[in-house]
Amino acid sequence: MSRNAANVAAADAPANRLRRRLDGIGWLLLVALAAALVFHAVWPSGTVLLTSDDNVGLIRANQRMLEHSARHPWHGETLWGMPVMSMLRPGYFLVKALPASFFMNTFHALCLTLSAWLLALYLRDRGLRPAACLFGGLVAFWAGTNLTLVYAGHVGKYGLMVFLALSVFALGRWGRTGRRAWAVVAGASAGGMFLEQPDVALFCALLLAPLGLFEASRAARGWKAAGLARQVWAPAVVAALVAGGASLAARGSGVTDTTDAQSPAEHWAYITQWSQPPEESLDFIAPGWTGWRSGDEKGPYWGRMGRSEGWEQTRQGFMNFKLENVYVGVLPLLFALIGLGEAMRRRREDPHAPTVFFWGGLCLLALLLAFGKFFPLYRPLSLLPGFSSIRNPNKFIHFFQMAWGVLAAFGLDAALRMEPRVSRRWQWGSGIAAGVFLLSAAALWADLGAGAARLAMAGWGAAGRAIQWNKAFSVTYAAGAFLLGAGLLWLLARGVFHGVEKSFPQRGKKNADFPQHGKKVSTVWKTPWVRAAALAAWLPAAAVVFDAAVILAPHYIQTMPPGYVAENDLVRYLKQDIGHNRTAMAGQDGFYNLWLTYLFPYHGIPSVNVTQLPRPPPDYTAFWNAVKDPVRMWRLAAVSHVLARAPAAQQLLANPAWAAQLETAWGYHPADDGAGGVATRRVPPGQAASDVVLKMKDIPPRVAAVPDWRESPDDEALRTLADPAFTPFSSALLAPGSGVPAPAAAATATARISRLIPGRYEMTVDTTGPVLLRVAEKFDPNWKAAVNGKSHPVLRCDFMFQGLYLAEAGHYDIVLRYAPTSLPVWLQGAGLLAGLGAAAWLAVSRRRQEAAA
């Protein structure tokens, strides 16, 4: 019987099965406890996790978006409509099922907990000790980017982490047991990553594929091509079904990256803007060396991540921008190096050595790719299909950190059985590193005042002292961690010296040096050094939790001020007055950006403004370039209310053409509401107000029955829409080839919206003759219409809006909905069902084996 088969048989013994299950449950509870400590900020009732991008306001908006369909969502409150990829995305189902605040407070912690637990189970299957398994899982997901990106939100990336860890776990089971069903589970999980965050999924899949081949070789007991082919075809097909379905959804929905107009140099600068600078690698072990994050008063980020190309010369664009932190810690680095060193030293006798070398290669490759534009081989990778449009090479850090966690786990396991003479070398190395860092820290502390002054003169102002203090603190902390590492290694070596050394006898030592040899385990366990070492083995995991809860969480796990989403008088007014129309903002500075990010999405107030849109679709770009008159653009998009500061409102009303269309409807003074938000106090008409709401005198309709139309090429249509002589809603411009006959005579018609949710219109039209129903929603070929229960073509009119031609007089009941093809969803579902079926088969077969035993 092979060693692999023997290990499987031993693990399947009844007593071992029960112990392994109890261990697994215990580890899950321990990681959940760590999650509770790290996310302690959201313990108090009524608190909500603060995130910048996928915040609680956006979650509420997504809940409304999912009312129409969780499979085919449409962003109806963004601009005047944006398609979303058709996905069987598990995160969306949780968004739909849970209250927004509860989702925000639990989702990230839940994903990190499951991810760390699954990776710990993978490490257990590799034969590592419990302390090492838990340490590896925590390093992989409860530190660095994988933890601190919580501040940005990025719900999709956290859902991806669970699928990534599940895929690694299933691949490990496949390699250990040879059961192809585990390979199918791994393939479905790898495909599942694409449902949550396709770009990061592609990066992870690039590195996950070699791991799959490595585990396939274990399952096939060799590297013969025929054996590998028999093993890998099933998971490859399942992964291709899910990932291919996601790719089809991206292409079919029109959600693609639009960088074709860029020159090669511009494109390269664009996709590599967020590359991990190699000179900032000290951040990995010195917390806060380059600051915490952009905008953090306790330590703003001062590096060059996110810097716009040519910023040094033009001062245009971003100087830098970073919301996460890559700090993982000294102990993970130390134990990862020990793992690699011990694998090299004992490569001929250690069964873990090939696995350690393999993960070491993946870890190094992921780090180099994360360097992006600073790594020469990233350019050829960026030319490959799919990769050419993915922005931010630093997304490779997610996989790099997981690989680092695996190496750290192997290193700790090696330290728990390492000969004392070898351990002393690592102790000395760690101690010397501590000395170097202490000397550096002393120099930084001595330069605190002068360094802060230099930074202030360089443009950092009062933040210069915080930056210099953080640099000194980070190096001091790293020095302390190196000292802690040396002490831990010394303590673990004492435990090995006084413990039973069965697997790897001490070389060059006489048996007299190990008097415990031959004693019973119970006798050895009573040795104080052995007990101390056994407890010390868990200290690295505790150190990771300490770093997460005490060092990182105060900067990245914060609660949102309740005032961010508290309803004020302005919100109440807009809710009552806008009806089915949209709002706009004449400027997005100050609290207006805060409202646009949190308040308006939370309360369902649609706005044609967006906080960020790095890659606008080409139709939007062309429209904005042509229709530069803001009031004309607002009318075409069915904007009824415009928020503006008083000076901006005065400028708008100073234009006679705009003053003929706008009037002051509501004045207010903003004020601090005492809860972190902005309260509004209404100002009576006729009195000066610092901010106002301008209202269209003639409210532009969201749906309009237009009596006149004509076909017009796109260039001509854009010129006509921008022409002040053109009157919107009295005539419509159809795209060429619409096939609609010219109007014979003007008809009288009324159009009403009976129900409107993102992605779905329910309307009625009464008309005395042929009319064109213009809908102020972005045209997309995946919109479908039913008129009086029968399918009806949806036309493109006014360059990028929707239209329906109603040929006869009468009453019409119309349903207009976003309904792309379900083929991608069916492919995704087939792959996921294959994975679930394989998991069910494994569970049933396991039960049968247990019953037979």
C-alpha positions in Angstrom: 0.0 0.0 0.0 1.3 3.5 -0.9 2.0 6.1 1.7 -0.9 8.2 0.3 -3.4 5.2 0.5 -2.1 4.4 4.0 -2.8 8.0 5.1 -6.3 7.9 3.7 -7.0 4.6 5.4 -5.7 5.9 8.7 -7.8 9.1 8.4 -10.9 7.0 7.6 -10.6 4.9 10.8 -13.7 5.5 13.0 -11.8 7.0 15.9 -9.9 9.3 13.6 -13.0 10.4 11.8 -14.6 11.5 15.0 -11.5 13.3 16.2 -11.1 15.0 12.8 -14.7 16.2 12.8 -14.4 17.5 16.3 -11.2 19.3 15.4 -12.8 20.8 12.3 -15.7 22.1 14.3 -13.3 23.4 17.0 -11.2 25.3 14.4 -14.3 26.8 12.9 -15.3 28.1 16.3 -11.9 29.4 17.0 -11.8 31.4 13.7 -15.3 32.6 14.4 -14.1 33.9 17.8 -11.2 35.6 16.1 -13.7 37.2 13.7 -15.7 38.5 16.6 -12.6 40.1 18.1 -11.5 41.7 14.9 -15.0 43.0 14.1 -15.7 44.1 17.7 -16.5 47.6 16.4 -19.9 46.4 15.1 -20.9 44.7 18.3 -23.1 47.6 19.7 -26.6 47.5 18.5 -27.4 49.9 15.7 -23.9 50.2 14.4 -23.1 49.6 10.7 -19.8 48.7 9.2 -18.2 51.6 7.3 -17.1 50.9 3.8 -16.3 53.2 0.9 -17.5 51.4 -2.2 -19.9 48.5 -1.5 -21.4 50.4 1.4 -24.8 50.0 3.1 -26.3 52.6 0.7 -25.2 50.6 -2.3 -26.5 47.4 -0.7 -29.9 48.9 -0.3 -29.8 50.0 -3.9 -28.8 46.5 -4.9 -31.7 45.1 -3.0 -34.0 47.3 -5.1 -32.1 46.2 -8.2 -32.7 42.6 -7.4 -36.4 43.0 -7.0 -36.8 42.4 -10.7 -34.4 39.6 -11.1 -31.4 38.2 -9.1 -30.2 36.5 -12.3 -30.5 39.5 -14.7 -30.0 42.7 -12.7 -30.1 46.2 -14.1 -28.6 49.3 -12.4 -31.6 51.6 -12.9 -30.5 54.1 -10.3 -27.0 54.7 -11.9 -26.9 57.4 -14.5 -29.9 56.5 -16.7 -29.3 52.8 -16.6 -26.4 50.3 -16.7 -26.4 46.6 -17.4 -25.1 44.1 -14.9 -23.8 40.7 -15.8 -26.2 37.8 -15.6 -24.8 35.7 -12.8 -25.9 33.1 -10.3 -24.0 35.1 -7.8 -24.4 33.7 -4.2 -23.6 37.1 -2.7 -26.7 38.5 -4.5 -29.0 36.0 -2.9 -27.7 36.9 0.5 -28.1 40.6 -0.3 -31.7 39.9 -1.3 -32.5 37.8 1.8 -30.8 39.8 4.6 -31.3 43.3 5.9 -28.7 45.7 4.5 -27.1 46.6 7.8 -27.0 43.0 9.0 -25.4 42.0 5.6 -22.8 44.7 6.0 -21.9 43.7 9.5 -21.5 40.0 8.9 -20.7 39.2 5.3 -17.0 40.1 5.2 -16.4 38.3 8.5 -18.3 35.3 7.4 -16.4 35.0 4.2 -13.0 35.4 5.9 -14.0 32.9 8.6 -15.0 30.2 6.0 -12.0 30.9 3.9 -9.5 30.5 6.7 -11.3 27.4 8.0 -11.2 25.7 4.6 -7.6 26.5 4.1 -6.8 25.1 7.6 -8.6 21.9 6.6 -6.5 21.7 3.4 -3.4 22.0 5.6 -4.7 19.3 7.9 -5.1 17.0 5.0 -1.4 17.6 4.2 -0.5 16.2 7.6 0.2 19.4 9.5 -0.3 19.9 13.2 -3.4 21.8 14.4 -1.6 24.9 15.5 0.1 25.2 12.1 -3.1 24.6 10.2 -4.9 27.4 12.1 -1.9 29.7 11.8 -1.8 29.2 8.0 -5.5 29.9 7.6 -5.3 33.1 9.7 -2.2 34.4 7.9 -3.9 33.8 4.5 -7.1 35.7 5.2 -7.0 37.6 8.5 -4.2 40.0 7.7 -2.9 42.1 4.8 -5.0 43.0 1.8 -7.5 40.2 2.4 -8.5 41.7 5.7 -8.0 45.5 5.2 -9.9 45.6 1.9 -13.0 45.5 4.2 -12.7 49.3 4.3 -13.4 49.5 0.6 -16.2 46.9 0.8 -15.6 45.0 -2.4 -18.2 42.3 -1.6 -17.4 40.3 -4.7 -13.8 39.8 -3.7 -14.8 38.4 -0.3 -17.2 36.0 -1.9 -14.4 35.0 -4.3 -12.1 34.2 -1.3 -14.5 31.5 -0.1 -14.6 29.8 -3.5 -10.8 30.1 -3.8 -10.2 28.4 -0.4 -12.9 25.8 -1.2 -11.2 25.0 -4.5 -7.8 24.6 -2.8 -9.3 22.3 -0.1 -11.1 20.2 -2.7 -7.9 20.0 -4.9 -6.1 18.7 -1.8 -8.7 16.1 -1.1 -8.5 15.0 -4.7 -4.8 14.6 -4.6 -5.0 12.7 -1.3 -7.8 10.4 -2.0 -7.8 10.1 -5.8 -11.6 10.5 -5.9 -12.5 12.4 -9.0 -15.7 13.8 -7.3 -13.4 16.1 -5.3 -11.9 17.3 -8.6 -15.4 18.2 -9.8 -16.0 20.1 -6.6 -12.8 22.0 -7.1 -13.7 22.8 -10.7 -17.1 24.1 -9.7 -15.5 26.2 -6.9 -12.9 27.6 -9.3 -15.6 28.6 -11.7 -17.6 30.0 -8.8 -14.9 32.6 -8.3 -15.9 34.2 -11.7 -19.5 34.7 -10.5 -18.3 37.0 -7.7 -15.4 39.0 -9.2 -14.4 37.9 -12.7 -11.1 39.9 -13.0 -9.6 38.7 -9.7 -10.9 35.3 -10.5 -8.9 35.2 -13.7 -5.8 36.2 -11.8 -6.4 33.5 -9.2 -7.2 30.9 -11.9 -3.9 31.6 -13.6 -2.2 30.4 -10.4 -4.8 27.8 -9.4 -4.4 25.9 -12.6 -0.8 24.7 -11.8 -1.9 23.7 -8.4 -4.7 21.6 -10.0 -2.1 19.8 -12.2 0.1 19.2 -9.2 -2.8 17.6 -7.3 -3.8 15.7 -10.4 -0.3 14.2 -10.5 -0.8 13.0 -6.9 -4.1 11.5 -7.7 -2.7 9.8 -10.9 0.4 8.7 -8.9 2.7 10.3 -11.5 3.1 12.8 -14.3 2.1 10.6 -17.2 0.1 12.5 -19.7 -2.6 9.8 -20.1 -3.2 9.6 -16.4 -3.3 13.3 -16.0 -5.8 13.7 -18.8 -8.1 11.1 -17.2 -7.9 13.1 -13.9 -8.3 16.7 -15.1 -10.9 16.5 -17.8 -13.9 16.5 -15.4 -12.9 19.5 -13.3 -11.7 21.4 -16.4 -15.1 20.9 -18.0 -17.0 22.0 -14.9 -14.8 25.0 -14.3 -15.2 26.0 -18.0 -19.0 25.8 -17.7 -19.2 28.2 -14.8 -16.4 30.5 -15.9 -17.5 30.4 -19.6 -21.0 31.2 -18.5 -19.7 34.2 -16.6 -17.7 35.3 -19.7 -20.7 35.0 -22.0 -22.7 37.1 -19.5 -20.1 39.8 -19.6 -20.1 39.9 -23.4 -23.8 39.5 -23.8 -24.7 42.2 -21.4 -22.3 44.7 -22.9 -20.3 45.0 -19.7 -16.9 45.2 -21.3 -13.9 47.3 -20.8 -13.8 50.2 -23.2 -10.2 51.1 -23.7 -10.0 50.7 -27.5 -9.6 54.5 -28.1 -6.4 54.6 -26.0 -3.0 54.4 -27.4 -0.8 51.5 -26.4 1.1 53.7 -23.9 -2.1 55.1 -22.5 -3.6 51.6 -22.2 -0.5 50.2 -20.4 -0.5 53.1 -18.0 -4.2 52.6 -17.4 -4.2 48.9 -16.6 -1.0 49.1 -14.5 -1.8 52.2 -12.5 -2.3 50.2 -9.3 0.9 48.1 -9.3 2.5 47.1 -6.0 5.7 49.2 -5.8 8.6 46.8 -4.9 10.3 49.5 -2.8 7.3 49.4 -0.5 7.7 45.8 0.4 8.7 46.7 3.9 5.0 47.2 4.4 4.5 43.5 4.4 6.3 43.2 7.9 6.3 46.7 9.3 2.7 47.9 10.0 2.0 51.4 8.6 5.4 52.0 7.1 4.0 53.8 4.1 0.9 54.9 6.1 -2.4 53.2 6.6 -4.6 54.4 3.7 -5.3 57.5 1.7 -7.1 60.1 3.8 -6.3 58.5 7.2 -5.5 61.4 9.5 -3.5 59.0 11.8 -1.2 58.1 8.9 -2.0 59.0 5.3 -0.6 56.8 2.6 2.5 58.5 1.2 3.8 55.9 -1.3 3.2 55.8 -5.1 0.5 53.1 -5.5 -2.1 54.4 -7.9 0.0 57.3 -9.1 -1.1 58.6 -12.5 1.4 58.3 -15.3 3.4 61.5 -15.6 2.1 63.0 -12.4 5.6 64.1 -11.4 5.7 66.4 -14.4 2.1 67.5 -14.8 0.7 67.2 -11.3 -2.5 65.9 -13.0 -4.5 62.9 -11.8 -3.7 60.9 -8.7 -0.5 61.4 -6.7 -1.4 58.1 -5.1 -4.4 56.3 -3.8 -4.7 53.2 -1.6 -7.4 52.0 0.8 -5.9 48.7 1.9 -2.7 47.6 3.7 -0.5 44.7 2.8 0.9 44.2 6.3 1.0 40.5 7.2 3.7 40.3 9.8 7.2 39.2 10.8 6.2 35.8 12.2 4.5 34.7 9.0 7.6 35.7 7.1 9.9 34.0 9.5 8.0 30.7 9.5 7.5 30.8 5.7 11.3 31.1 5.4 11.7 28.2 7.8 9.3 26.1 5.8 11.3 26.7 2.6 14.7 26.3 4.4 13.7 23.0 6.0 12.2 21.7 2.8 15.5 22.4 1.1 17.6 20.9 3.9 15.5 17.8 4.2 14.3 17.6 0.6 15.2 13.9 0.2 13.4 12.6 3.2 10.6 15.2 3.9 7.4 14.2 2.1 6.2 17.8 2.4 9.2 19.2 0.5 7.6 19.0 -3.0 4.4 20.7 -1.8 6.4 23.5 0.0 8.5 24.1 -3.1 5.4 24.3 -5.3 3.6 26.7 -3.0 6.8 28.7 -2.8 6.9 29.1 -6.5 3.3 30.1 -6.7 3.9 32.7 -3.9 6.9 34.2 -5.6 5.1 34.3 -9.0 2.1 36.0 -7.5 4.2 38.6 -5.8 6.1 39.4 -9.0 2.9 39.7 -11.0 1.5 42.0 -8.4 4.5 44.3 -9.1 2.8 44.9 -12.5 4.6 47.5 -14.5 7.6 47.1 -12.3 8.0 43.4 -13.4 9.2 43.0 -17.0 7.1 39.8 -17.6 3.8 41.5 -16.8 3.7 43.2 -20.2 3.5 39.9 -22.2 0.9 38.6 -19.8 -1.2 41.8 -20.3 -1.4 41.1 -24.0 -3.3 37.8 -23.5 -7.0 37.7 -24.1 -8.9 38.6 -20.9 -5.8 40.0 -19.2 -5.5 42.9 -21.5 -8.5 44.7 -20.0 -8.0 43.9 -16.3 -6.9 46.9 -14.3 -4.7 46.8 -11.1 -2.0 44.1 -11.0 -2.0 44.4 -7.2 -5.0 42.1 -7.3 -2.5 39.2 -7.4 -1.8 40.0 -3.8 -4.9 38.1 -2.8 -3.4 34.8 -4.1 0.1 35.8 -2.9 -1.1 36.2 0.6 -2.9 32.8 0.6 0.3 31.1 -0.7 2.2 32.9 2.0 -0.2 31.5 4.6 0.4 28.0 3.3 4.2 28.4 3.5 3.9 29.9 7.0 1.9 26.9 8.2 4.5 24.4 6.8 7.2 26.5 8.5 5.5 26.4 11.9 5.0 22.6 11.5 8.7 22.2 10.7 9.7 24.3 13.7 7.6 22.1 15.9 9.9 19.1 15.0 13.1 20.9 14.1 16.4 19.8 15.8 17.5 22.3 18.4 20.9 22.8 16.6 19.1 23.9 13.5 16.6 26.0 15.4 19.5 27.9 17.0 20.5 29.2 13.5 17.1 30.6 12.9 17.0 32.0 16.4 20.3 33.8 15.7 19.0 35.0 12.4 15.8 36.4 13.9 17.8 38.0 16.7 20.2 39.7 14.3 17.2 41.0 12.2 15.7 42.3 15.4 19.0 44.2 16.1 19.1 45.7 12.7 15.5 46.9 12.9 16.1 48.2 16.4 19.0 50.3 15.2 16.9 51.6 12.3 14.1 52.4 14.7 16.4 54.3 17.0 17.5 56.4 14.0 14.0 57.1 13.0 12.9 58.1 16.5 15.9 60.4 16.7 14.9 62.0 13.4 11.3 62.4 14.4 11.2 66.2 14.5 13.4 66.8 11.6 11.8 64.2 9.5 8.3 65.6 10.2 9.6 69.0 9.2 11.0 67.7 5.9 7.7 66.0 5.1 5.7 69.2 6.0 7.9 71.1 3.5 7.3 68.4 0.9 3.6 69.2 1.0 2.3 66.9 3.8 1.8 69.7 6.3 0.6 68.6 9.7 0.4 65.0 8.5 4.2 64.9 8.3 4.6 64.2 12.0 2.1 61.3 11.8 3.9 59.9 8.8 7.3 60.0 10.5 5.9 58.6 13.8 4.3 55.7 11.9 7.6 54.9 10.2 9.4 54.8 13.5 6.7 52.8 15.1 6.4 50.3 12.3 10.1 49.5 12.3 10.1 49.2 16.1 7.2 46.9 16.0 8.9 44.7 13.4 12.0 44.5 15.6 9.8 43.4 18.5 8.2 40.8 16.3 11.7 39.4 15.3 12.6 39.2 19.0 9.3 37.4 19.7 10.1 35.0 16.8 13.5 34.2 18.2 11.9 33.6 21.6 9.3 31.3 20.2 11.8 29.3 18.3 13.9 28.9 21.4 10.8 27.7 23.4 9.8 25.3 20.6 13.3 23.9 20.4 13.2 23.3 24.1 10.0 21.3 23.7 11.6 19.2 20.9 14.6 18.6 23.1 12.6 17.4 26.0 9.9 15.7 23.9 9.6 12.4 22.1 11.4 12.8 18.7 10.1 9.8 16.7 10.0 11.1 13.1 13.4 12.8 12.9 15.9 11.7 15.5 18.4 14.3 16.6 21.5 14.0 14.5 24.9 13.9 16.0 23.6 13.5 19.5 24.0 10.6 21.9 20.9 8.9 23.3 22.0 10.1 26.7 21.2 13.6 25.6 17.6 12.5 25.2 16.7 10.7 28.4 13.0 10.8 27.6 13.4 8.4 24.6 11.6 5.2 25.4 9.2 6.7 27.9 5.5 6.7 27.5 3.8 9.7 25.9 2.0 10.5 29.2 5.3 10.7 31.0 6.8 13.0 28.4 3.7 15.2 28.4 4.3 16.0 32.0 7.6 17.6 31.2 7.1 21.4 31.7 9.1 22.3 28.6 6.9 20.1 26.5 3.7 21.6 27.8 5.2 25.1 27.4 6.2 24.4 23.8 2.7 22.9 23.0 1.1 26.1 24.2 3.7 28.3 22.4 2.8 26.6 19.1 -0.5 28.5 19.3 1.1 31.9 19.9 1.8 32.6 16.2 -1.9 32.3 15.5 -2.7 34.5 18.5 -0.2 37.1 17.2 -2.0 37.2 13.8 -5.3 37.8 15.6 -3.7 40.5 17.8 -2.4 42.2 14.7 -5.8 42.0 13.1 -7.7 43.2 16.1 -5.4 45.8 17.6 -3.1 47.0 14.8 -5.2 46.9 11.7 -8.8 46.9 12.7 -8.8 50.5 14.1 -7.9 51.8 10.7 -10.0 49.4 8.5 -12.8 48.0 10.6 -14.8 51.1 11.5 -18.4 51.9 12.1 -20.3 54.2 9.8 -21.6 57.5 11.4 -25.4 57.0 11.5 -25.9 60.4 10.0 -24.5 59.2 6.7 -27.9 57.6 5.9 -30.2 59.4 8.3 -33.2 60.9 6.5 -33.2 64.7 6.6 -35.8 67.3 5.4 -34.3 67.4 1.9 -34.6 63.6 1.5 -38.2 63.7 2.6 -38.9 66.6 0.2 -37.3 64.7 -2.7 -39.1 61.5 -1.9 -42.4 63.3 -2.1 -41.7 65.4 -5.2 -39.6 63.6 -7.7 -42.0 60.8 -8.6 -40.5 58.6 -11.3 -37.9 61.3 -12.3 -34.3 61.6 -11.5 -32.1 64.1 -9.7 -28.8 65.7 -10.6 -26.1 67.6 -8.7 -24.5 70.7 -10.1 -21.4 69.9 -8.1 -20.2 66.9 -6.1 -17.8 68.5 -3.6 -18.1 68.2 0.1 -21.2 66.6 1.6 -22.8 66.2 -1.9 -20.3 63.4 -2.6 -21.2 61.9 0.8 -24.9 62.1 -0.1 -24.2 60.5 -3.5 -22.2 57.7 -1.9 -24.4 56.8 1.0 -27.6 58.9 1.6 -29.2 58.9 -1.9 -28.6 55.2 -2.7 -29.9 54.2 0.8 -33.2 56.1 0.4 -33.7 55.2 -3.3 -33.2 58.7 -4.8 -31.9 58.2 -8.3 -29.2 60.5 -9.6 -27.5 60.9 -12.9 -24.3 61.7 -11.1 -21.8 59.0 -10.1 -19.0 59.0 -7.6 -16.6 57.2 -10.0 -16.8 55.7 -13.4 -13.3 55.0 -14.6 -14.4 53.2 -17.8 -17.7 54.8 -19.1 -19.5 52.9 -21.8 -18.9 54.3 -25.3 -22.5 55.5 -25.8 -22.3 57.5 -22.6 -19.0 59.0 -23.6 -20.2 60.0 -27.0 -23.4 61.5 -25.6 -21.5 63.6 -23.0 -19.0 64.8 -25.6 -21.9 65.9 -27.9 -24.5 67.2 -25.4 -22.5 69.6 -23.3 -25.4 71.7 -22.3 -26.1 70.4 -18.7 -29.8 71.4 -18.7 -30.4 69.8 -22.1 -28.7 66.6 -20.8 -30.8 66.6 -17.7 -34.0 67.0 -19.7 -33.2 64.2 -22.0 -32.5 61.9 -19.0 -35.7 62.9 -17.2 -34.1 64.9 -14.4 -36.6 67.0 -12.6 -34.6 68.3 -9.6 -31.1 69.7 -9.5 -29.2 70.2 -6.2 -26.7 73.1 -6.2 -24.8 75.4 -4.0 -26.1 79.0 -4.2 -23.3 80.3 -6.4 -23.7 77.5 -8.8 -27.5 78.0 -8.9 -26.9 81.7 -9.6 -24.7 80.8 -12.5 -27.3 78.5 -13.9 -30.1 81.0 -13.6 -27.9 83.8 -15.1 -28.2 82.0 -18.4 -31.5 83.1 -20.0 -32.0 79.8 -21.8 -31.5 77.8 -18.6 -33.5 80.3 -16.5 -36.5 79.7 -18.8 -36.4 76.0 -17.8 -35.4 76.1 -14.1 -36.7 77.7 -11.0 -35.8 77.6 -7.3 -38.1 75.2 -5.5 -36.5 74.6 -2.2 -33.7 76.4 -0.3 -31.9 75.0 2.7 -28.9 75.5 5.0 -26.8 72.3 5.7 -25.7 71.7 9.2 -24.0 69.1 11.3 -26.6 66.7 12.5 -24.5 65.5 15.5 -24.3 62.0 14.1 -21.7 62.4 11.4 -24.2 63.4 8.7 -25.6 66.6 7.3 -28.9 67.9 8.4 -30.9 70.4 6.3 -32.9 73.3 7.6 -35.4 74.7 5.0 -35.2 78.4 4.2 -38.5 80.1 3.5 -39.0 81.3 -0.1 -37.5 84.7 -0.7 -34.7 84.4 1.8 -31.1 83.7 1.0 -30.1 80.0 1.2 -26.6 78.5 1.0 -27.9 75.6 -1.0 -31.0 75.2 -3.2 -33.0 72.7 -5.2 -33.7 73.8 -8.7 -36.7 72.3 -10.4 -37.6 72.0 -14.0 -40.6 74.2 -14.8 -41.8 71.7 -17.4 -41.1 68.4 -15.8 -39.4 66.1 -18.4 -41.3 62.8 -18.5 -39.7 59.4 -17.8 -41.9 58.0 -20.5 -43.4 60.2 -23.2 -45.7 59.5 -26.2 -44.0 61.3 -29.0 -46.1 62.2 -32.0 -43.2 62.8 -34.5 -40.1 60.8 -35.4 -37.5 60.2 -38.1 -34.5 58.1 -38.6 -31.2 59.7 -38.1 -27.5 58.5 -38.2 -25.8 58.6 -34.9 -23.5 61.6 -35.7 -26.4 63.6 -36.9 -28.6 62.5 -34.0 -26.0 63.8 -31.5 -25.7 67.1 -33.3 -29.5 67.5 -33.3 -29.8 66.6 -29.6 -27.3 69.3 -28.8 -28.9 71.9 -31.0 -31.0 74.4 -28.9 -33.5 74.4 -31.7 -34.4 70.8 -31.1 -37.3 70.3 -28.7 -37.1 67.0 -26.7 -40.2 64.9 -26.5 -41.9 66.6 -29.4 -39.9 64.6 -31.8 -37.7 61.6 -31.6 -34.6 60.5 -33.5 -34.6 56.8 -34.4 -31.5 54.7 -35.2 -31.1 53.8 -38.8 -32.9 50.6 -39.8 -35.6 50.9 -37.2 -38.2 50.2 -39.9 -40.9 52.5 -38.5 -43.1 54.3 -41.1 -43.1 58.0 -41.1 -45.9 59.6 -39.0 -49.0 60.4 -41.1 -50.7 62.8 -38.7 -50.1 64.0 -35.2 -51.8 61.9 -32.5 -52.9 62.7 -29.1 -51.7 60.3 -26.4 -51.1 59.9 -22.7 -48.5 57.6 -21.1 -48.5 56.6 -17.5 -46.1 54.5 -15.4 -48.0 52.1 -13.1 -45.0 50.4 -11.6 -41.3 51.1 -11.9 -38.4 49.1 -10.4 -34.8 48.9 -11.7 -35.0 46.7 -14.8 -38.8 46.7 -15.3 -41.4 49.2 -16.4 -45.1 48.6 -16.3 -47.0 51.3 -18.3 -50.3 52.2 -20.0 -50.7 54.2 -23.1 -53.9 55.7 -24.6 -53.5 57.1 -28.0 -55.6 58.4 -30.9 -53.1 57.3 -33.5 -49.6 56.0 -34.1 -47.1 57.3 -31.5 -43.6 56.5 -30.4 -43.2 55.7 -26.7 -39.9 57.2 -25.6 -38.5 55.8 -22.4 -35.7 57.7 -20.7 -33.7 54.6 -20.0 -30.4 53.6 -21.6 -30.9 51.4 -24.6 -29.7 47.9 -24.4 -30.5 45.1 -26.9 -31.4 42.9 -24.0 -34.5 44.8 -23.1 -37.7 43.1 -24.1 -41.2 44.5 -24.4 -44.6 43.0 -24.2 -47.5 45.1 -25.6 -50.9 43.8 -24.6 -49.3 40.5 -23.8 -47.5 40.1 -27.2 -43.7 40.5 -27.8 -42.8 43.9 -29.3 -39.5 45.3 -30.6 -37.6 47.8 -28.6 -36.1 50.6 -30.7 -33.1 52.9 -30.0 -34.1 56.5 -30.1 -32.4 59.8 -29.3 -29.1 58.0 -29.7 -29.1 56.0 -26.5 -32.7 55.9 -25.1 -35.4 53.4 -25.7 -38.5 53.6 -27.8 -41.6 51.5 -28.7 -43.6 52.1 -31.8 -47.4 51.8 -31.3 -48.9 51.6 -34.8 -52.6 52.0 -34.0 -55.0 54.0 -31.9 -56.2 52.4 -28.7 -55.3 51.3 -25.2 -52.0 49.6 -24.5 -50.7 47.7 -21.4 -47.0 47.6 -21.7 -44.3 45.7 -19.8 -40.7 46.6 -20.6 -38.0 44.6 -18.8 -34.4 43.8 -18.9 -34.1 40.1 -20.0 -30.9 39.0 -21.6 -30.5 35.4 -22.7 -30.4 32.9 -19.9 -27.8 30.7 -21.7 -24.9 32.0 -19.5 -27.0 31.4 -16.4 -27.8 27.8 -17.5 -24.1 27.1 -18.1 -23.2 28.5 -14.7 -26.0 26.5 -13.1 -24.9 23.3 -14.8 -21.4 23.7 -13.5 -22.5 24.5 -10.0 -25.0 21.6 -9.9 -22.2 19.3 -11.0 -20.2 20.5 -8.1 -23.1 20.2 -5.7 -23.9 16.7 -7.0 -20.3 15.6 -6.6 -20.3 16.9 -3.0 -23.6 15.1 -2.3 -22.2 11.9 -3.8 -19.1 12.2 -1.6 -21.2 12.7 1.5 -23.5 9.7 0.7 -20.5 7.4 0.0 -18.9 8.5 3.2 -22.0 7.6 5.1 -22.2 4.2 3.5 -18.5 3.6 4.4 -19.2 4.6 8.0 -22.3 2.3 8.2 -20.3 -0.6 6.7 -17.5 0.0 9.2 
